[in-house]
């Protein structure tokens, strides 16, 4: 929900934000009118109810011979109160509907427009080049015995997969690297529920125009989350949190689910756009004043991860029309994928200001004795399954092997190079010693 004081006092600011997002500015006028009608209806109800309460006392004190007439008036007044309450409820529902069309107010400097109108902020790392025809991540994964799409489809359908052998180890290594990074930077690790109630999904802003991308279990009325952001945002619902010692920082590790509705056949090959994946998500509760600095901090942690993994990437300032309803600003980091000759998104980090906290009623007290106010929330990816795509393609070699980034080697038992199944060391080919097992990944 938008800050009502902001909507009432600075409607032009909200109107500009809606226009930047590609939304009709008339939504602001409709929300202001609906809010006004809601308040008028509520005031009318409360006035009648106060009149009813006062009249009830009059009836109680009235002489016996006057009570019959007064009771009839009381019944009529009760009917008026009932009608007024119904009108107030209807006005409240209409206001909620109108206000739901007002997305979070974008921060000054966010580019206007849609998906293609982002602003590139910087590029880091050299674009990898090869003296051989590079393989895509799925071909590499199959050579390594790391990815099995065929059996994933057999078991679960299109866009499901198995990570197998070194593929499974690689993802676990990546996630553990990210977890260590989070721990070193003051994040509390969390294993979170991946099924949440409707009010939690609604509160984080995921049941708007993209609700069809979310899996829903009708019988239980629970939603499968597409990111740990959702349960972590709901973790402190209806609470007053203590920020006296600084921000609350959580790192949620979970499996995530997305229906990918509307993707229209994009990225159907491999594990770029799938229905299920793992992710380590950073989530922060902080003061509104510190939110923009915290946003930069999250981006810096993501960049440190990608740099350590030897990936070439760029940071973009996402345009307002591509933000999603909760984000006031979002930075994406896109890594170079050689066989696509393009940068592809690996991380997003969003500053949601007080939008989610207002919907979920998460507050803090700025100082002792002060009135509570809503916190700001931020989220950002620190590692996810899709990173394997860029890792395999960037660090591949002509024979189908993949050099393991040094930072990941301790998490893989010291393995320096991932070798294709059945690989035989040419230096050992004529030796009397037996070759390594077909599925072995040998440290060098």
SULUR-V510972 format. One line per field, one symbol per residue. phi: phi as a letter, one per 40 degrees, with the letter a starting at -180 (. if undefined). psi: psi as a letter, one per 30 degrees, with the letter a starting at -180 (. if undefined). A space follows every 50 residues. Layout:
# SULUR-V510972
phi = ???
psi = ???
This chain:
# SULUR-V510972
phi = .ccccccccbcccccccccccgcccccccccccccccccccccccccccc cccccccccccccdcbcdcccccccccccccccccccccccccccccccc cccdcccdhccchbdcbcbccabbgcccbbcaccccccccdcccgbbbcc cccccbhcgbabcbfcccccccccccdcccccccbgcccbbbcbbbcdcc ccccgcbccbcccbcbccccfbbcccacdcccccdbdgbbccbcbhccbb bcbacbbacfcgcfgcfccgbcbbcaababbcbbbacdccccccdccccc cccccccccgccabbbcccdcbcgccccabbbbbccbdccfacbcbbbab bcfcccccccfbbabdadgcccaccbbbaacbaadddddcccccbcbdcg cbccddccdccbggcbbcbddgcbcccbdbccccccddbcbbcb
psi = kljeeeeefheeeeeeeeeefglkfffeeeeeeeeeeeeeeeeeeeeeee eeeeeeeeeeflleffeeeeeeeeeeeeeeeeeeeeeeeeeeeeeeeeff fjlkklkkfkklaaefglkkelkklkkklkgljklleeeeeeefhfkjee feeeefakgllkkkbfeeeeeeeeeeeeeeeeefggkkkkjlkgkllefe eeefgghbfgfffkkkjeefhlkkkfkfeeeeefegkgljljgfgalkkk jkklklkkfhkgfhgkhfkagejlfkllkjkkkkkaleffeeeeeeeeee eeeeeeefggkkllkkjklefgelffkfkkkkkklkjeffhlkkkelkkk jgbgeeeeefhklljelkflkllklkkllkkfkleffeeeeeeegllegf lkkkkeffeffgggkfkkklkgkkkfffeglfkklllegkjkk.
